[in-house]
Amino acid sequence: MTDEQQPELRWAPLPPKPSNTGRIWLIVGLTVAALAIIGVLFFLFLPRGDSPDPAASSTPSPSASPTGSSAPTPSPTPTEATPQPPAQTEAPPVVDPTVEAFRTRVGPPLQDAAQGLDIVAGSSSQDAASVVDTLQQDAQRMADTPPPSSISAAWSDGLIAYSQRLTDLRTALAGGSDSAVALQDARTALQSLNDLIGL
């Protein structure tokens, strides 16, 4: 009974082992590619390291003397060019404005001055005084505007006279005295300025 229970043993062929040839060629190929990349990089960087050295050694010697001689020459040139812009800055004031251009700049403040004097005539002393202060500031701004040379002296004298009349008017208003005469004097001085520029 014991013999009947034992299984029969049969020999079967073993399956073939997988081939490692593909893996070996892959490793060899990657190694060759890595070596090729390293060689190319080494070849590219090695000449660049060598070329600057001769260039650097040859550049300082010839350029040292020319650079030394040419460096002083450009330095004075920019230095001389720097004083020229101030000369150009002085040139615009020499340009004489026309009476029309000057009228365009000072015309609006002069028209405001006429309206301001009208307001002074119909206002209380305190309100009128603040208006006169504004007119004096406008007169100062007009003094900063260069006039044409043809009317320069007359404009300067007329503006000084107008500013003085405004000061007299301001004093009369602050003192509570009759300001009619001072107001008329200011109007007359303002009209002289208008006539001077043809306004």
VONULUM-181891 format. One record per atom (N, C-alpha, C): y, x, z; residue in three letters. Coordinates in steps of 0.001 Angstrom, whole numbers, padded with zeros to 6 digits, always signed. Layout:
BEGIN
YXZALA;...
! end
This chain:
BEGIN
-001185+000821+000000MET;+000000+000000+000000MET;+001231+000852+000000MET;+001102+001964+000583THR;+002247+002866+000637THR;+002564+003392-000729THR;+001517+003679-001548ASP;+001744+004220-002885ASP;+002403+003182-003778ASP;+002116+001935-003591GLU;+002671+000917-004475GLU;+004164+000708-004227GLU;+004669+001003-003040GLN;+006082+000776-002729GLN;+006970+001900-003241GLN;+006527+003035-003552GLN;+007367+004147-004012GLN;+007823+003870-005447GLN;+009146+003995-005685PRO;+009666+003762-007054PRO;+009317+004921-007951PRO;+009313+004625-009198GLU;+009019+005669-010151GLU;+010285+006453-010433GLU;+010218+007729-010543LEU;+011356+008600-010825LEU;+011378+008885-012314LEU;+012522+008620-012912ARG;+012673+008906-014330ARG;+013870+009829-014523ARG;+013716+010750-015418TRP;+014807+011701-015701TRP;+015644+011179-016866TRP;+016997+011094-016611ALA;+017912+010642-017676ALA;+018890+011776-018001ALA;+019343+011874-019208PRO;+020297+012965-019539PRO;+021623+012751-018816PRO;+022212+013852-018346LEU;+023504+013805-017632LEU;+024633+013597-018665LEU;+025691+012837-018291PRO;+026813+012667-019230PRO;+027535+013995-019442PRO;+028066+014233-020634PRO;+028738+015516-020880PRO;+030010+015630-020036PRO;+030327+016854-019607LYS;+031549+017104-018809LYS;+032790+016948-019706LYS;+033858+016375-019139PRO;+035080+016231-019960PRO;+035617+017600-020348PRO;+036181+017668-021533SER;+036699+018946-022042SER;+038072+019226-021463SER;+038308+020418-020968ASN;+039609+020840-020415ASN;+040435+021593-021444ASN;+040023+021602-022669THR;+040722+022376-023701THR;+042155+021867-023901THR;+042328+020533-023904GLY;+043679+019967-024102GLY;+044632+020377-022998GLY;+044133+020359-021775ARG;+044987+020743-020646ARG;+045371+022209-020732ARG;+044425+023017-021116ILE;+044704+024459-021208ILE;+045761+024719-022264ILE;+045633+024054-023428TRP;+046631+024275-024481TRP;+048013+023737-024063TRP;+048013+022663-023305LEU;+049291+022127-022818LEU;+049978+023114-021884LEU;+049219+023681-020974ILE;+049790+024660-020030ILE;+050278+025882-020792ILE;+049484+026340-021746VAL;+049889+027519-022526VAL;+051166+027211-023318VAL;+051230+026026-023917GLY;+052415+025656-024699GLY;+053670+025590-023835GLY;+053551+024977-022648LEU;+054710+024890-021748LEU;+055150+026267-021290LEU;+054195+027128-021028THR;+054543+028488-020594THR;+055278+029227-021705THR;+054782+029104-022937VAL;+055440+029769-024067VAL;+056850+029212-024268VAL;+056995+027892-024149ALA;+058323+027290-024315ALA;+059283+027767-023239ALA;+058818+027848-021985ALA;+059668+028325-020900ALA;+060085+029766-021134ALA;+059125+030593-021583LEU;+059453+031993-021868LEU;+060445+032095-023024LEU;+060312+031230-024019ALA;+061239+031248-025158ALA;+062647+030860-024714ALA;+062746+029844-023858ILE;+064069+029413-023359ILE;+064713+030519-022537ILE;+063921+031150-021681ILE;+064461+032248-020865ILE;+064923+033385-021763ILE;+064162+033673-022802GLY;+064553+034740-023724GLY;+065841+034425-024453GLY;+065972+033174-024902VAL;+067193+032785-025613VAL;+068400+032873-024689VAL;+068255+032354-023466LEU;+069366+032414-022515LEU;+069728+033853-022194LEU;+068744+034669-022001PHE;+068998+036087-021709PHE;+069706+036745-022888PHE;+069284+036394-024110PHE;+069888+036975-025308PHE;+071345+036522-025459PHE;+071607+035255-025122LEU;+072965+034733-025280LEU;+073917+035298-024235LEU;+073464+035406-023009PHE;+074354+035863-021942PHE;+074521+037372-021917PHE;+073543+038091-022372LEU;+073619+039552-022332LEU;+074713+040090-023250LEU;+074853+039627-024509PRO;+075927+040149-025355PRO;+077310+039765-024841PRO;+077436+038569-024256ARG;+078740+038168-023728ARG;+079162+039058-022582ARG;+078218+039506-021801GLY;+078550+040418-020708GLY;+078937+041780-021239GLY;+078336+042194-022369ASP;+078641+043503-022909ASP;+079949+043495-023687ASP;+080220+042394-024455SER;+081396+042398-025314SER;+082712+042418-024552SER;+082849+041722-023398PRO;+084133+041793-022711PRO;+084444+043182-022204PRO;+083370+043923-021826ASP;+083643+045242-021266ASP;+084343+046147-022264ASP;+083802+046264-023519PRO;+084527+047102-024465PRO;+085890+046515-024799PRO;+085950+045187-024902ALA;+087242+044584-025216ALA;+088225+044832-024094ALA;+087708+044715-022858ALA;+088594+044934-021727ALA;+089021+046383-021651ALA;+088087+047281-021961SER;+088448+048690-021871SER;+089397+049074-022990SER;+089215+048445-024194SER;+090101+048805-025289SER;+091436+048079-025183SER;+091437+046864-024628THR;+092680+046100-024551THR;+093700+046721-023605THR;+093284+047148-022381PRO;+094320+047652-021488PRO;+095012+048878-022022PRO;+094235+049802-022643SER;+094866+051048-023029SER;+095918+050854-024113SER;+095600+050116-025245PRO;+096673+049964-026216PRO;+097757+049010-025760PRO;+097353+047921-025028SER;+098350+046920-024682SER;+099171+047330-023482SER;+098715+048338-022753ALA;+099477+048725-021569ALA;+100846+049235-021969ALA;+100892+050116-022973SER;+102187+050647-023370SER;+103022+049624-024138SER;+102409+048877-025129PRO;+103242+047880-025802PRO;+103708+046783-024872PRO;+102796+046349-023962THR;+103199+045275-023053THR;+104341+045736-022164THR;+104247+046954-021732GLY;+105331+047474-020890GLY;+106632+047513-021650GLY;+106580+047866-022940SER;+107816+047955-023703SER;+108289+046580-024153SER;+107323+045662-024449SER;+107736+044353-024944SER;+108088+043395-023811SER;+107515+043606-022605ALA;+107811+042696-021495ALA;+109285+042708-021134ALA;+109953+043863-021054PRO;+111377+043829-020742PRO;+112184+043115-021813PRO;+111747+043222-023084THR;+112519+042601-024157THR;+112531+041079-024061THR;+111327+040400-023844PRO;+111387+038949-023703PRO;+112119+038498-022451PRO;+112048+039320-021369SER;+112671+038884-020126SER;+114169+038660-020284SER;+114911+039600-020919PRO;+116334+039343-021091PRO;+116610+038158-021993PRO;+115704+037925-022963THR;+115966+036830-023898THR;+115991+035479-023189THR;+114956+035153-022319PRO;+115075+033901-021570PRO;+116266+033896-020633PRO;+116579+035079-020059THR;+117716+035143-019139THR;+119004+034841-019883THR;+119094+035341-021128GLU;+120294+035058-021902GLU;+120307+033598-022344GLU;+119110+033031-022559ALA;+119064+031631-022984ALA;+119459+030697-021852ALA;+119222+031127-020599THR;+119568+030282-019462THR;+121078+030071-019336THR;+121917+031101-019522PRO;+123355+030843-019434PRO;+123876+029951-020551PRO;+123165+029864-021682GLN;+123664+029063-022787GLN;+123718+027570-022479GLN;+122692+026987-021770PRO;+122818+025562-021449PRO;+124067+025211-020653PRO;+124493+026039-019657PRO;+125759+025695-019007PRO;+126916+025664-019981PRO;+126891+026575-020991ALA;+127955+026548-021993ALA;+127909+025232-022764ALA;+126682+024739-023053GLN;+126561+023462-023738GLN;+126984+022318-022828GLN;+126772+022485-021517THR;+127194+021449-020578THR;+128721+021357-020534THR;+129378+022496-020706GLU;+130836+022480-020705GLU;+131378+021921-022010GLU;+130581+021949-023083ALA;+131060+021483-024379ALA;+131373+019979-024398ALA;+130513+019092-023817PRO;+130827+017664-023898PRO;+132181+017269-023329PRO;+132625+017851-022172PRO;+133956+017470-021714PRO;+135045+017817-022715PRO;+134806+018844-023568VAL;+135809+019218-024550VAL;+135968+018122-025597VAL;+134895+017374-025852VAL;+134973+016297-026834VAL;+135971+015258-026341VAL;+136957+014973-027173ASP;+138034+014068-026789ASP;+137638+012644-027154ASP;+137542+011728-026161PRO;+137172+010346-026494PRO;+138306+009650-027240PRO;+137937+008692-028039THR;+138956+007901-028737THR;+139537+006870-027775THR;+140700+006361-028150VAL;+141330+005336-027312VAL;+140454+004090-027258VAL;+139783+003783-028380GLU;+138912+002604-028407GLU;+137737+002758-027451GLU;+137134+003962-027459ALA;+136008+004201-026544ALA;+136477+004165-025094ALA;+137657+004718-024849PHE;+138194+004712-023485PHE;+138514+003283-023043PHE;+139055+002484-023974ARG;+139371+001097-023652ARG;+138103+000325-023295ARG;+137002+000641-023981THR;+135736-000038-023694THR;+135270+000232-022267THR;+135557+001435-021776ARG;+135082+001800-020434ARG;+135998+001264-019331ARG;+137323+001335-019537VAL;+138236+000923-018464VAL;+138757-000491-018642VAL;+138465-001112-019791GLY;+138953-002472-020020GLY;+138443-003477-019000GLY;+137121-003518-018723PRO;+136623-004496-017742PRO;+137260-004368-016353PRO;+137406-003149-015785PRO;+138069-003083-014474PRO;+139523-003535-014515PRO;+140222-003265-015636LEU;+141613-003704-015733LEU;+141706-005236-015798LEU;+140778-005859-016524GLN;+140767-007325-016574GLN;+140412-007915-015209GLN;+139465-007261-014515ASP;+139134-007718-013156ASP;+140327-007571-012230ASP;+141120-006513-012455ALA;+142299-006292-011603ALA;+143311-007415-011782ALA;+143497-007860-013024ALA;+144437-008966-013256ALA;+143965-010230-012546ALA;+142669-010530-012623GLN;+142136-011698-011920GLN;+142230-011514-010411GLN;+142008-010265-009950GLY;+142092-010003-008512GLY;+143498-010225-007972GLY;+144497-009811-008738LEU;+145882-010031-008286LEU;+146220-011524-008280LEU;+145651-012279-009198ASP;+145842-013727-009169ASP;+145226-014328-007909ASP;+144043-013795-007534ILE;+143391-014284-006303ILE;+144241-013930-005096ILE;+144820-012736-005087VAL;+145665-012311-003962VAL;+146851-013252-003809VAL;+147415-013669-004937ALA;+148599-014534-004882ALA;+148283-015866-004220ALA;+147053-016362-004331GLY;+146731-017671-003770GLY;+145831-017625-002564GLY;+145688-016465-001922SER;+144783-016347-000777SER;+145572-016053+000494SER;+144848-016219+001607SER;+145450-015850+002890SER;+145533-014327+002979SER;+146287-013851+003948SER;+146514-012405+004065SER;+145204-011641+004250SER;+144287-012171+005070GLN;+143035-011461+005347GLN;+142151-011395+004102GLN;+142001-012526+003414ASP;+141189-012543+002195ASP;+141824-011690+001104ASP;+143146-011774+001001ALA;+143850-011006-000018ALA;+143704-009516+000234ALA;+143696-009112+001496ALA;+143560-007691+001816ALA;+142209-007147+001356ALA;+141142-007925+001530SER;+139826-007449+001090SER;+139767-007340-000434SER;+140468-008252-001132VAL;+140512-008167-002599VAL;+141261-006909-003028VAL;+142347-006603-002359VAL;+143113-005391-002686VAL;+142269-004140-002446VAL;+141465-004152-001385ASP;+140572-003010-001134ASP;+139630-002794-002319ASP;+139103-003882-002852THR;+138207-003780-004010THR;+138951-003234-005227THR;+140194-003684-005418LEU;+140987-003203-006556LEU;+141280-001709-006415LEU;+141497-001251-005194GLN;+141734+000178-004985GLN;+140482+001001-005320GLN;+139324+000478-004981GLN;+138078+001169-005332GLN;+137889+001225-006846GLN;+138230+000125-007530ASP;+138147+000118-008997ASP;+139106+001137-009595ASP;+140299+001255-009021ALA;+141277+002227-009520ALA;+140751+003651-009350ALA;+140048+003911-008249GLN;+139469+005233-008031GLN;+138385+005530-009062GLN;+137575+004524-009383ARG;+136546+004733-010399ARG;+137162+004977-011775ARG;+138250+004294-012083MET;+138931+004530-013358MET;+139523+005935-013405MET;+139947+006461-012261ALA;+140489+007819-012224ALA;+139425+008850-012551ALA;+138166+008518-012308ASP;+137072+009446-012606ASP;+136685+009430-014080ASP;+137225+008496-014866THR;+136916+008412-016290THR;+137943+009228-017071THR;+137502+010284-017787PRO;+138479+011113-018506PRO;+139113+010346-019663PRO;+140451+010344-019754PRO;+141129+009628-020834PRO;+141271+010510-022075PRO;+141618+009944-023224PRO;+141909+010763-024401PRO;+143108+011667-024136PRO;+143110+012813-024780SER;+144208+013769-024548SER;+145545+013198-024998SER;+145525+012284-025964SER;+146785+011732-026471SER;+147510+010898-025426SER;+146770+010295-024507ILE;+147419+009463-023478ILE;+147096+009975-022074ILE;+146582+011198-021979SER;+146096+011691-020687SER;+147194+011701-019624SER;+148345+012292-019957ALA;+149423+012404-018965ALA;+149963+011027-018590ALA;+150214+010190-019591ALA;+150769+008857-019324ALA;+149770+008016-018528ALA;+148471+008132-018858TRP;+147455+007364-018126TRP;+147380+007813-016671TRP;+147414+009123-016461SER;+147339+009639-015096SER;+148536+009161-014270SER;+149735+009269-014842ASP;+150934+008816-014118ASP;+150885+007311-013861ASP;+150471+006554-014880GLY;+150412+005096-014722GLY;+149381+004686-013685GLY;+148238+005380-013638LEU;+147201+005031-012666LEU;+147633+005382-011249LEU;+148353+006495-011117ILE;+148872+006859-009795ILE;+149883+005807-009330ILE;+150744+005393-010246ALA;+151740+004374-009889ALA;+151055+003065-009502ALA;+150033+002658-010256TYR;+149307+001425-009951TYR;+148612+001518-008591TYR;+147995+002651-008302SER;+147328+002828-007005SER;+148340+002759-005866SER;+149523+003334-006085GLN;+150563+003295-005040GLN;+151043+001859-004812GLN;+151172+001096-005889ARG;+151605-000306-005737ARG;+150547-001115-004981ARG;+149263-000818-005240LEU;+148205-001496-004481LEU;+148277-001128-003006LEU;+148571+000139-002708THR;+148709+000554-001304THR;+149873-000178-000639THR;+150992-000294-001375ASP;+152148-001021-000830ASP;+151793-002488-000585ASP;+151047-003070-001515LEU;+150644-004472-001368LEU;+149728-004634-000166LEU;+148812-003712+000008ARG;+147876-003764+001148ARG;+148632-003652+002464ARG;+149635-002773+002483THR;+150442-002605+003702THR;+151219-003889+004015THR;+151796-004514+002978ALA;+152560-005752+003185ALA;+151654-006859+003694ALA;+150442-006953+003153LEU;+149517-007985+003608LEU;+149062-007732+005030LEU;+148806-006478+005372ALA;+148354-006162+006727ALA;+149472-006394+007742ALA;+150742-006158+007332GLY;+151857-006337+008260GLY;+152336-007767+008366GLY;+151836-008633+007498GLY;+152237-010034+007557GLY;+153600-010286+006954GLY;+154179-009281+006268SER;+155495-009462+005663SER;+155342-010110+004286SER;+156486-010383+003674ASP;+156469-011025+002353ASP;+155877-010042+001339ASP;+154827-010480+000673SER;+154123-009592-000254SER;+154435-009907-001707SER;+155365-010811-001964ALA;+155647-011235-003335ALA;+156166-010075-004170ALA;+157070-009278-003592VAL;+157646-008157-004339VAL;+156564-007110-004625VAL;+155772-006776-003614ALA;+154703-005789-003789ALA;+153669-006285-004804ALA;+153415-007590-004795LEU;+152460-008150-005755LEU;+152998-008043-007174LEU;+154293-008336-007343GLN;+154883-008239-008679GLN;+154900-006787-009165GLN;+155170-005849-008265ASP;+155152-004424-008639ASP;+153748-004000-009087ASP;+152727-004483-008409ALA;+151352-004156-008790ALA;+151022-004739-010158ALA;+151474-005974-010412ARG;+151250-006581-011726ARG;+151931-005768-012833ARG;+153156-005315-012553THR;+153899-004547-013555THR;+153193-003225-013861THR;+152722-002543-012808ALA;+152015-001277-013004ALA;+150717-001499-013766ALA;+150033-002594-013470LEU;+148782-002904-014179LEU;+149057-003201-015647LEU;+150135-003923-015917GLN;+150476-004236-017317GLN;+150802-002963-018088GLN;+151414-001990-017425SER;+151725-000715-018088SER;+150433-000022-018527SER;+149417-000076-017684LEU;+148125+000518-018046LEU;+147495-000229-019224LEU;+147575-001541-019203ASN;+147017-002343-020308ASN;+147714-002011-021626ASN;+149064-001899-021559ASP;+149814-001593-022759ASP;+149468-000209-023287ASP;+149180+000703-022373LEU;+148902+002087-022760LEU;+147634+002188-023609LEU;+146647+001373-023305ILE;+145391+001449-024072ILE;+145270+000295-025076ILE;+146336-000493-025194GLY;+146324-001584-026169GLY;+145434-002736-025793GLY;+145410-003047-024507LEU;+144555-004152-024042LEU;+145363-005423-023948LEU;
! end
